[in-house]
Amino acid sequence: MDRLKRIFVALLFTTILISCTEPYALQTNTFEDVILVEATITNEFKKQEIKLSRTYRFEDNGPEYEAGATVLVKDDLGNQYNFWENNGKYLSTSEFQAAANRTYQLFITTNDGKSYASTIQNLTTDTPIQDLVPEVTTKEGLRGVQIAVKSFDPTNTSKYYRYEYEETNRITAPKWSDYDLKFNYSIMFCGAPNFPGFPSIDRVAKGNEIGKICYKTESSTDIILTSTNNLSEDRVNFPVRFISQSDYTIAERYSILVTQYVQSFQSFSFYNTLKKVSGSGSVLSQNQPGFIYGNIKSTTNPNEKVIGFFDVSSVSKKRVFFNYNEIFPGEPTPTYYDQCEEFIYCQHRFVDLPGVPTYCPCTSDSPLCVGSLGLAAGPGRELRDVIPDKQMIFYNNTADIVNEFIMVKPICGDCTKVGANLKPIFWID
């Protein structure tokens, strides 16, 4: 539903200044402050969620959440489900689920005394997802894997479907190391009477595997719809997600959780209109579409515009896992997020002069070495600069010199730069 916010930000501006020849900061000439309601209750037994916010100008940082409102849902038996404000959204005070053969209505009273009510809605047909099927296919010239959702309603009454998904992929840092670099102040080099010198740089064991294997989770943002209204039977075989073979998202192990909402015709029409507007590329053109009305109206001012739809949907969820080599056996895996070049940094060398072990800075006799500064600049200056804030991280030592360190970009040796190191509770290896 964040997509809904973005669409209506543009739709509600009656005049927008755009320069076609020079860069110009978009600003709002005329702005309508309109309440935005995101409300879907389902037949899942859970704490249901409703979001209230206001439209905002292009120059604003983002939506302003509607605080201090009274939100409740009533059914036709007189049951009332109250909602309480929690971190910018409203949660039902107790768990409940929408039931078949019941009707529901949403009521909202804002902090400034304005009241809103939805039309009466009933739960749609409960149609479960039967299967999620990943298949190799080519789309718009790109070879990849397509995940299709399959379902069937023998009563032929579902007809209208909306989908969301949450995908998770495993990431293994290609150049992770068991070791890290740290300053050792008990061993100092190049000291002088008024200068303590430079601490030694030691290779130390990490003691854990944080940053080696991570998991990245992202949710769908598009409005994903399909209908079987023109088919002879209510059977869905719908491609909900396509991923290019070159996308690292599927390089190792991948999982997708698909949520299917069975919608009413009115709800489907509302979302379908939003989808057309968001995909038209014309929301900033002079030919603005008309205001898109949902099923929520003001009871205190019939002329007030309200954005949103109170939806009562049956819901079904299904998850599938697969490995890259199961879909593309024997084929090269996608490239990691970075090329992961290796860079050699030097700390120091020791050369035996007559009777005295003498420090020598990294010099041109190691042409691949980064850090060939003179002694006055400090031994291993570049290496010492990148260690504290981990601009580069340790990967390995060179084969023959303990004080030459192979360093890599953080993204290559620490997967937490692109994911989270905590394995999700649903994950199955």
Secondary structure by P-SEA (a helix, b strand, c coil): caaaaaaaaaaaccbbbbbcccccccccccccbbbbbbbbbcccccbbbbbbbbbbccccccccccccccccccccccbbbbbbbcccbbbbcbbbbbbccbbbbbbbbcccbbbbbbcbbbbcccccccbbbbbbbbccccbbbbbbbbbbbcccccccccccbbbbbbbcccccccbbbbbbcccccccccccccbbbbbbbbccccccccbbbbbbbccccccccccccccccccccccccccccccccbbbbbbbbbbccaaaaaaaaaaaaaaaccccccccccccccccccccccccbbbbbbbcbbbbbbbbbbbcccccccccccccccccbbbbbbbcbbbbbcccccccccccccccccccccccccccaaaaaaaccccccccccccccccccccccccccccccccccccccccccc
